[in-house]
Amino acid sequence: MWTCNKCGERHEDEFDSCWKCAQNEAPLPPDTAAEEQAFALYEDGSRLEGRGEFPSALGKYQEIVQRFPGTEAARDASKSIESLQKRVSQ
């Protein structure tokens, strides 16, 4: 059995693509240029956060999540959004 990375549907091993969303079993390799762009934005957001510019940092992190879904930078940005929102609301 395998689980689709895109929609979460479970499939028997003899199938190599998802019947629900047509995703292949193995995810496509990440777009290196997109990863680099996403991490550059993440670094910008981190710098802004370090300077106490929380709204601007939050905007950078949200941009990453929207423009680069599924990337490692987007996962990191999501965590940073949660952390930053908790800090700002305290």
PELINBEL-V540173 format. One line per field, one symbol per residue. ss: DSSP state (h for helix, s for strand, l for the rest). phi: phi as a letter, one per 30 degrees, with the letter a starting at -180 (. if undefined). burial: + if it has 9 or more other ideal C-beta (glycine too) atoms within 8 Angstrom, else -. A space follows every 10 residues. Layout:
ss = ???
phi = ???
burial = ???
This chain:
ss = lsslllllls slllllslll lllsllllll lhhhhhhhhh hhhhhhhhhh lllhhhhhhh hhhhhhhlll lhhhhhhhhh hhhhhhhhhl
phi = .bcdddcidc bdddccbddd biddeddddd dedddddddd dddedddddd dicddddedd dddddddbdi dddddddddd dedddddddd
burial = ---+----+- +---+--+-- --+-+----+ ---++-+++- ++-+++-++- ---+--++-+ +++++--+-- ++++-+++-+ +--++-----
